[in-house]
Amino acid sequence: MLSESATVQPARPDLTKAGYLKMLLAAFSAANGVGLLSLIALPFAVGANMETLGINESQAGLLGTLEFVGVVATSMFLAPRVGRIDRRRVALGASVFVIVMNVLCALYGTYSHLLLLRPLAGLGAGLALATGNATIAMASKPEKFASHMSLLFVALMVLVTLSFSALSAQFGQAGVYMGFAATIACLAPLQGWLPAVIGDAATQAQLGPEKAGSAFSKSGIWMVLAIFCFSMRDTMTWAFTERIGASAGFQPGVIGQFLTAAAILGLAGPALAAFIGNRFGLRIPLALGVMAAGTNTFALSQSGGNAYLFAGSVLCVVATYFFALSFLNALAAELDPEGRIVAAAGSAVMAGLAAAPVVAGYLWVAGGSGAIGGIVLLLLAITLWAALRAFRGLAQPHNTLN
């Protein structure tokens, strides 16, 4: 039990079931339906661009990296200010902007045009990601809200995996980018339910220097570090799943079936997190989730010569990832009810995603699976250590952490 003195914090609204559902769908639409959509559909965009433009893996990967850099830039810029903006207008404006960028990519999809348009799309997606993630902090039970958002995200992943595969096969590059635009257009109206502005000068003054500063308070820095390492650790292995599966003896088509099954089974992760909620506080399920996700990723990285180990670990990777992420996001929301830290956490996820393929590619060449496994375990330890350090920022008497 933490013994730190309490500080006054912005009241979290006690919503009706309908109000909770509206806020959940709005946050999901902004953060996941716009902010992270390119992440879900990245394999299809990469494959379609390679096929349509005749470019290699490095060139196709650069487009994704540039887009993710744009997401990180605007979401990190907005994070310290997210308690002062009209989130609804920012999210809707960002959604419209990203729709336009994707339509332009479909119509003018040369490589030189994509080098300009994909980072611009990333800038818009970053704004939506920050506004959506910050809304988690407004929920009376952030751990439950974060779990429900993750559950919706995995459901979206399943739908995107099934539909974008067909779009890519039938219409190539143009089909994928029009699929982006159509998906966002369908989800964007939900953002009309986003809470607009929650902060004011009086509330900010009440928070004290630690809470009232930027998202990068001491606890905020530990939280961002934890989620960055968590994301990077997962993506280092996930990016090379096809290569690992091939070395385990599986054909590409079978590996694709494994990934689809993993997405479906992944629904169990956030569903279990929502069921657990705050029954045991945050510390225990967060620590168990981080260790489970890290251990599973390590097993996947070492499964190149073992078909059974590959099958078991790849089927569990989505579920363990989103179980742990639900509680990491819940902790970030508890640390700052204005949502600045959890908004910055979304940037950390994308930063880890952008850095991982480069680092992992070097490690694969330099030391193979052994080098990858060692860094995975190191990042697991840093994630757990940083998250536990972030707990020191919780000073609310209602937070029972033991």
Secondary structure by P-SEA (a helix, b strand, c coil): ccccbbbbccccccccaaaaaaaaaaaaaaccccccccccaaaaaaaaaaaaacccaaaaaaaaaaaaaaaaaaaaaacccccccaaaaaaaaaaaaaaaaaaaaaacccaaaaaccaaaaaaaaaaaaaaaaaaccccccaaaaaaaaaaaaaaaaaaaaaaaaaaaacccaaaaaaaaaaaaaaccccccccccccccaaaaaacccccccccccaaaaaaaaaaaaaaaaaaacccaaaaaaaaacccaaaaaaaaaaaaaaaaaaaaaaaaaccccccaaaaaaaaaaaaaaaaaaaaccccaaaaaaaaaaaaaaaaaaaaaaaaaaaaacccaaaaaaaaaaaaaaaaacaaaaaaaaacccaaaaaaaaaaaaaaaaaaaaaacccccccccccc
